[in-house]
Structure formats: structure tokens, C-alpha cells
Amino acid sequence: MDSVISIRVISEADYIIETGKTVRELAQIFKVSKSTVHKDLHERLLKIDKNKYNKVDEILKYHTNVRHLRGGESTKKKYQKMFNPLS
């Protein structure tokens, strides 16, 4: 694996462990696609650092478990903004 990719993978892993950000947010921060972040954190990180992989996997599983709540909250905010633009 290329050293640039390895550095990016470790950086992404460290960042998600520190902040708990989502894959989408990581993709924006690291200027790569969501697919790349996902591949980095699920496939490449496992080959590089098993301990970090386990920590990251827990965070990603948590995000998967609460995504329906986040989507509902986003929709609620969207419609509140549409029908009550002053709030």
C-alpha cells in the first residue's frame, strides 16, 4: 500500500476516534469521497492497525444504529425552517 494512503488512513482513524464524526463529515474534511473513507476505515485500516480498526468499527456501528434518528431530526429541522423561517 502506498505510504500516502497509509498516512491518510491513520489520519482518518485518529480523527474519527477523537471526534466521533460521521463518514460524510470525514469525507468533506479529508477531501475524498465517502466510498474512499469507508474503504479506508473498513479494509485498509484492518491491515494497518487492528486496535484502531476495532475502535473505529465501534464508532461506525453506533452511527449506523442512530442514522434513522439523525435523518428524522434533519427532516424536522428542514420543515420547521420552511414553515417558520424566523426560528
DSSP file (Angstrom, degrees, kcal/mol; ACC not computed):
  #  RESIDUE AA STRUCTURE BP1 BP2  ACC     N-H-->O    O-->H-N    N-H-->O    O-->H-N    TCO  KAPPA ALPHA  PHI   PSI    X-CA   Y-CA   Z-CA
    1    1 A M              0   0    0      0, 0.0     5,-0.0     0, 0.0     2,-0.0   0.000 360.0 360.0 360.0 140.0    0.0    0.0    0.0
    2    2 A D     >  -     0   0    0      1,-0.1     4,-2.2     4,-0.0     5,-0.2  -0.302 360.0-127.9 -62.6 143.1    1.2    3.5   -0.9
    3    3 A S  H  > S+     0   0    0      1,-0.2     4,-2.4     2,-0.2     5,-0.2   0.838 108.5  56.9 -65.4 -32.5    2.6    5.5    2.1
    4    4 A V  H  > S+     0   0    0      2,-0.2     4,-2.1     1,-0.2    -1,-0.2   0.910 108.9  46.5 -63.8 -41.7    0.4    8.4    1.2
    5    5 A I  H  > S+     0   0    0      2,-0.2     4,-2.8     1,-0.2    -2,-0.2   0.921 111.0  51.9 -66.4 -44.1   -2.7    6.2    1.5
    6    6 A S  H  X S+     0   0    0     -4,-2.2     4,-2.3     1,-0.2     5,-0.2   0.909 109.8  49.0 -59.6 -42.7   -1.4    4.7    4.8
    7    7 A I  H  X S+     0   0    0     -4,-2.4     4,-2.4     2,-0.2    -1,-0.2   0.918 111.9  49.0 -63.3 -43.1   -0.9    8.1    6.3
    8    8 A R  H  X S+     0   0    0     -4,-2.1     4,-2.9     2,-0.2     5,-0.2   0.919 110.4  51.0 -62.5 -43.5   -4.4    9.2    5.2
    9    9 A V  H  X S+     0   0    0     -4,-2.8     4,-2.4     1,-0.2    -2,-0.2   0.927 112.5  45.3 -60.8 -46.6   -6.0    6.0    6.6
   10   10 A I  H  X S+     0   0    0     -4,-2.3     4,-2.8     2,-0.2    -1,-0.2   0.897 113.2  51.2 -64.5 -40.5   -4.3    6.6   10.0
   11   11 A S  H  X S+     0   0    0     -4,-2.4     4,-2.4     2,-0.2    -2,-0.2   0.920 111.1  47.5 -62.8 -44.3   -5.2   10.3   10.0
   12   12 A E  H  X S+     0   0    0     -4,-2.9     4,-2.6     2,-0.2     5,-0.2   0.921 113.1  49.0 -62.2 -43.8   -8.9    9.4    9.3
   13   13 A A  H  X S+     0   0    0     -4,-2.4     4,-2.2    -5,-0.2    -2,-0.2   0.935 112.2  47.2 -63.0 -47.2   -8.9    6.8   12.0
   14   14 A D  H  X S+     0   0    0     -4,-2.8     4,-2.2     1,-0.2    -1,-0.2   0.912 113.2  50.0 -60.0 -42.4   -7.3    9.1   14.6
   15   15 A Y  H  X S+     0   0    0     -4,-2.4     4,-2.6    -5,-0.2     5,-0.4   0.912 111.3  46.3 -65.9 -43.8   -9.7   11.9   13.7
   16   16 A I  H  X S+     0   0    0     -4,-2.6     4,-2.0     1,-0.2    -1,-0.2   0.857 112.6  51.5 -69.4 -32.9  -12.9    9.7   13.9
   17   17 A I  H  < S+     0   0    0     -4,-2.2    -2,-0.2    -5,-0.2    -1,-0.2   0.910 115.4  42.2 -67.7 -41.1  -11.7    8.3   17.2
   18   18 A E  H  < S+     0   0    0     -4,-2.2    -2,-0.2    -5,-0.2    -1,-0.2   0.897 131.5  20.6 -70.3 -42.2  -11.1   11.8   18.6
   19   19 A T  H  < S-     0   0    0     -4,-2.6    -3,-0.2    -5,-0.2    -2,-0.2   0.739  84.6-135.3-105.8 -27.0  -14.2   13.5   17.3
   20   20 A G     <  +     0   0    0     -4,-2.0    -4,-0.1    -5,-0.4    -3,-0.1   0.698  45.5 165.3  74.8  18.7  -16.8   10.8   16.5
   21   21 A K        -     0   0    0     -6,-0.4    -1,-0.2     1,-0.1     2,-0.1  -0.157  36.7-105.1 -64.5 163.0  -17.6   12.4   13.2
   22   22 A T     >  -     0   0    0      1,-0.1     4,-2.4    41,-0.0     5,-0.2  -0.353  27.7-106.1 -85.0 168.6  -19.5   10.6   10.5
   23   23 A V  H  > S+     0   0    0      1,-0.2     4,-2.4     2,-0.2     5,-0.2   0.887 121.7  53.7 -60.9 -40.2  -18.1    9.2    7.3
   24   24 A R  H  > S+     0   0    0      2,-0.2     4,-1.7     1,-0.2    -1,-0.2   0.915 109.5  47.0 -62.3 -43.6  -19.7   12.0    5.4
   25   25 A E  H  > S+     0   0    0      1,-0.2     4,-2.3     2,-0.2    -2,-0.2   0.901 111.5  51.2 -66.1 -40.5  -18.1   14.6    7.6
   26   26 A L  H  X S+     0   0    0     -4,-2.4     4,-3.0     1,-0.2     5,-0.2   0.904 106.5  55.1 -61.9 -40.9  -14.7   12.8    7.3
   27   27 A A  H  X>S+     0   0    0     -4,-2.4     5,-1.8     1,-0.2     4,-0.7   0.903 110.0  46.0 -60.2 -41.5  -15.0   12.8    3.5
   28   28 A Q  H  <5S+     0   0    0     -4,-1.7     3,-0.4     3,-0.2    -1,-0.2   0.913 114.7  47.1 -67.2 -42.1  -15.5   16.6    3.5
   29   29 A I  H  <5S+     0   0    0     -4,-2.3    -2,-0.2     1,-0.2    -1,-0.2   0.918 119.1  38.3 -66.4 -44.6  -12.6   17.2    5.8
   30   30 A F  H  <5S-     0   0    0     -4,-3.0    -1,-0.2    -5,-0.2    -2,-0.2   0.418 106.7-124.9 -90.5   1.7  -10.1   14.9    4.0
   31   31 A K  T  <5S+     0   0    0     -4,-0.7     2,-0.3    -3,-0.4    -3,-0.2   0.891  71.5 112.5  57.1  45.3  -11.4   15.9    0.6
   32   32 A V  S   <S-     0   0    0     -5,-1.8    -1,-0.2    -6,-0.2    -2,-0.1  -0.843  71.9 -86.3-133.4 172.8  -12.1   12.4   -0.6
   33   33 A S     >  -     0   0    0     -2,-0.3     4,-2.1     1,-0.1     5,-0.2  -0.344  33.1-115.1 -78.7 163.0  -15.3   10.5   -1.4
   34   34 A K  H  > S+     0   0    0      1,-0.2     4,-2.6     2,-0.2     5,-0.2   0.866 118.3  56.8 -62.5 -35.9  -17.5    8.7    1.2
   35   35 A S  H  > S+     0   0    0      2,-0.2     4,-2.5     1,-0.2    -1,-0.2   0.892 105.8  49.6 -62.8 -39.7  -16.6    5.5   -0.6
   36   36 A T  H  > S+     0   0    0      2,-0.2     4,-3.0     1,-0.2    -2,-0.2   0.926 111.4  48.1 -65.5 -45.1  -12.9    6.1   -0.1
   37   37 A V  H  X S+     0   0    0     -4,-2.1     4,-2.7     2,-0.2     5,-0.2   0.932 112.5  49.7 -60.4 -45.0  -13.4    6.9    3.6
   38   38 A H  H  X S+     0   0    0     -4,-2.6     4,-1.9     1,-0.2     5,-0.3   0.927 113.3  45.3 -60.8 -45.9  -15.5    3.7    4.0
   39   39 A K  H  X>S+     0   0    0     -4,-2.5     4,-2.3     1,-0.2     5,-1.9   0.902 112.7  52.2 -65.0 -41.0  -12.9    1.6    2.2
   40   40 A D  I  <>S+     0   0    0     -4,-3.0     5,-2.3     1,-0.2    -2,-0.2   0.932 115.7  39.5 -58.5 -46.8  -10.1    3.2    4.2
   41   41 A L  I  <5S+     0   0    0     -4,-2.7    -1,-0.2    -5,-0.2    -2,-0.2   0.702 124.6  35.8 -83.2 -20.1  -11.7    2.5    7.5
   42   42 A H  I  <5S+     0   0    0     -4,-1.9    -3,-0.2    -5,-0.2    -2,-0.2   0.809 132.2  15.1-101.1 -36.1  -13.1   -1.0    6.8
   43   43 A E  I  X5S+     0   0    0     -4,-2.3     4,-1.0    -5,-0.3    -3,-0.2   0.858 127.6  39.9-104.9 -54.1  -10.5   -2.6    4.6
   44   44 A R  I  ><S+     0   0    0     -5,-1.9     4,-1.2     1,-0.2     3,-0.5   0.898 112.4  53.8 -70.5 -40.8   -7.2   -0.7    4.7
   45   45 A L  H  ><S+     0   0    0     -5,-2.3     4,-3.1    -6,-0.3     8,-0.3   0.862 102.1  59.8 -63.8 -35.3   -7.2    0.1    8.4
   46   46 A L  H  4 S+     0   0    0      1,-0.2    -1,-0.2     2,-0.2    -2,-0.2   0.868 107.4  46.3 -59.5 -37.2   -7.6   -3.5    9.3
   47   47 A K  H  < S+     0   0    0     -4,-1.0    -1,-0.2    -3,-0.5    -2,-0.2   0.749 119.8  40.3 -75.9 -24.6   -4.4   -4.3    7.5
   48   48 A I  H  < S+     0   0    0     -4,-1.2     2,-0.3    -3,-0.2    -2,-0.2   0.915 131.0   2.1 -91.3 -50.6   -2.5   -1.4    9.2
   49   49 A D     X  -     0   0    0     -4,-3.1     4,-2.1    -5,-0.1    -1,-0.2  -0.839  51.3-170.7-149.4 103.0   -3.7   -1.3   12.8
   50   50 A K  H  > S+     0   0    0     -2,-0.3     4,-2.1     1,-0.2     5,-0.1   0.853  89.3  54.4 -63.6 -38.0   -6.2   -3.9   14.3
   51   51 A N  H  > S+     0   0    0      2,-0.2     4,-1.7     1,-0.2    -1,-0.2   0.931 111.3  43.6 -65.0 -45.5   -6.6   -1.9   17.6
   52   52 A K  H  > S+     0   0    0      1,-0.2     4,-2.9     2,-0.2     5,-0.3   0.886 110.2  57.9 -65.3 -37.6   -7.6    1.3   15.8
   53   53 A Y  H  X S+     0   0    0     -4,-2.1     4,-2.8    -8,-0.3    -2,-0.2   0.923 105.2  50.0 -57.4 -44.8   -9.8   -0.7   13.5
   54   54 A N  H  X S+     0   0    0     -4,-2.1     4,-1.6     2,-0.2    -1,-0.2   0.895 112.3  47.0 -63.2 -40.4  -11.8   -2.1   16.5
   55   55 A K  H  X S+     0   0    0     -4,-1.7     4,-1.6     2,-0.2    -2,-0.2   0.929 114.8  46.1 -65.3 -45.8  -12.3    1.4   17.9
   56   56 A V  H  X S+     0   0    0     -4,-2.9     4,-2.6     1,-0.2     5,-0.2   0.890 108.3  56.8 -64.5 -40.1  -13.3    2.9   14.6
   57   57 A D  H  X S+     0   0    0     -4,-2.8     4,-2.3    -5,-0.3    -1,-0.2   0.882 104.8  52.2 -60.8 -39.3  -15.7   -0.1   14.0
   58   58 A E  H  X S+     0   0    0     -4,-1.6     4,-2.1     2,-0.2    -1,-0.2   0.920 110.7  47.7 -62.1 -43.6  -17.5    0.6   17.2
   59   59 A I  H  X S+     0   0    0     -4,-1.6     4,-2.3     1,-0.2    -2,-0.2   0.919 112.4  48.6 -64.0 -44.1  -18.0    4.3   16.2
   60   60 A L  H  X S+     0   0    0     -4,-2.6     4,-2.0     1,-0.2    -1,-0.2   0.871 109.9  51.9 -66.6 -36.4  -19.2    3.3   12.8
   61   61 A K  H  X S+     0   0    0     -4,-2.3     4,-2.1    -5,-0.2    -1,-0.2   0.896 108.4  52.0 -65.2 -39.2  -21.7    0.8   14.2
   62   62 A Y  H  X S+     0   0    0     -4,-2.1     4,-1.6     2,-0.2    -2,-0.2   0.937 108.6  50.4 -60.8 -46.3  -23.0    3.5   16.5
   63   63 A H  H  X S+     0   0    0     -4,-2.3     4,-0.7     1,-0.2    -1,-0.2   0.882 109.6  51.4 -60.0 -38.2  -23.6    5.8   13.6
   64   64 A T  H >< S+     0   0    0     -4,-2.0     3,-0.5     1,-0.2     4,-0.3   0.892 108.8  51.3 -64.4 -39.3  -25.4    3.0   11.8
   65   65 A N  H 3< S+     0   0    0     -4,-2.1    -1,-0.2     1,-0.2    -2,-0.2   0.776 117.6  36.9 -70.7 -26.6  -27.6    2.4   14.8
   66   66 A V  H >X S+     0   0    0     -4,-1.6     4,-2.0     1,-0.1     3,-0.7   0.371  84.5 100.6-107.4   5.0  -28.7    6.1   15.1
   67   67 A R  H <X S+     0   0    0     -4,-0.7     4,-2.4    -3,-0.5     5,-0.2   0.849  79.2  56.8 -63.5 -32.3  -28.9    7.1   11.5
   68   68 A H  H 3> S+     0   0    0     -4,-0.3     4,-1.7     1,-0.2    -1,-0.3   0.845 107.8  49.3 -66.6 -30.5  -32.7    6.8   11.4
   69   69 A L  H <> S+     0   0    0     -3,-0.7     4,-2.3     2,-0.2    -2,-0.2   0.903 110.8  48.7 -72.0 -42.0  -32.8    9.3   14.3
   70   70 A R  H  X S+     0   0    0     -4,-2.0     4,-2.4     2,-0.2    -2,-0.2   0.895 110.7  50.9 -65.3 -39.8  -30.5   11.8   12.6
   71   71 A G  H  X S+     0   0    0     -4,-2.4     4,-2.2     2,-0.2    -1,-0.2   0.909 111.0  48.4 -64.2 -41.7  -32.5   11.6    9.4
   72   72 A G  H  X S+     0   0    0     -4,-1.7     4,-2.3     1,-0.2    -2,-0.2   0.895 111.5  49.6 -65.1 -39.9  -35.7   12.3   11.2
   73   73 A E  H  X S+     0   0    0     -4,-2.3     4,-2.3     2,-0.2    -2,-0.2   0.889 110.3  50.8 -66.0 -39.9  -34.2   15.2   13.0
   74   74 A S  H  X S+     0   0    0     -4,-2.4     4,-2.3     2,-0.2    -2,-0.2   0.911 110.9  48.3 -64.1 -42.9  -32.9   16.7    9.8
   75   75 A T  H  X S+     0   0    0     -4,-2.2     4,-2.3     2,-0.2     5,-0.2   0.909 110.4  52.0 -63.9 -42.2  -36.3   16.4    8.2
   76   76 A K  H  X S+     0   0    0     -4,-2.3     4,-2.2     1,-0.2    -2,-0.2   0.932 111.4  46.4 -59.5 -47.1  -37.9   18.0   11.2
   77   77 A K  H  X S+     0   0    0     -4,-2.3     4,-2.2     1,-0.2    -1,-0.2   0.887 109.8  55.2 -63.3 -39.0  -35.5   21.0   11.0
   78   78 A K  H  X S+     0   0    0     -4,-2.3     4,-1.9     1,-0.2    -1,-0.2   0.934 111.9  41.9 -60.2 -47.5  -36.0   21.3    7.3
   79   79 A Y  H  X S+     0   0    0     -4,-2.3     4,-2.3     2,-0.2    -1,-0.2   0.823 111.3  55.2 -74.1 -30.3  -39.8   21.6    7.6
   80   80 A Q  H  X S+     0   0    0     -4,-2.2     4,-1.7    -5,-0.2     7,-0.2   0.907 110.1  47.7 -64.3 -39.8  -39.6   23.9   10.6
   81   81 A K  H  < S+     0   0    0     -4,-2.2    -2,-0.2     2,-0.2    -1,-0.2   0.880 112.5  49.4 -67.0 -38.8  -37.4   26.2    8.5
   82   82 A M  H  < S+     0   0    0     -4,-1.9    -2,-0.2     1,-0.2    -1,-0.2   0.911 121.4  32.2 -67.4 -42.6  -39.8   26.1    5.6
   83   83 A F  H  < S+     0   0    0     -4,-2.3    -2,-0.2     1,-0.2    -1,-0.2   0.586 131.8  30.5 -96.2 -11.0  -42.9   26.8    7.6
   84   84 A N    ><  +     0   0    0     -4,-1.7     3,-1.7    -5,-0.2    -1,-0.2  -0.563  65.7 172.1-143.7  74.2  -41.4   29.1   10.2
   85   85 A P  T 3  S+     0   0    0      0, 0.0    -4,-0.1     0, 0.0    -1,-0.1   0.638  72.4  65.2 -65.5 -14.1  -38.5   30.9    8.6
   86   86 A L  T 3         0   0    0      1,-0.2    -5,-0.1     0, 0.0    -2,-0.0   0.662 360.0 360.0 -82.1 -15.6  -38.0   33.2   11.6
   87   87 A S    <         0   0    0     -3,-1.7    -1,-0.2    -7,-0.2    -6,-0.1   0.470 360.0 360.0 -92.2 360.0  -37.0   30.4   14.0
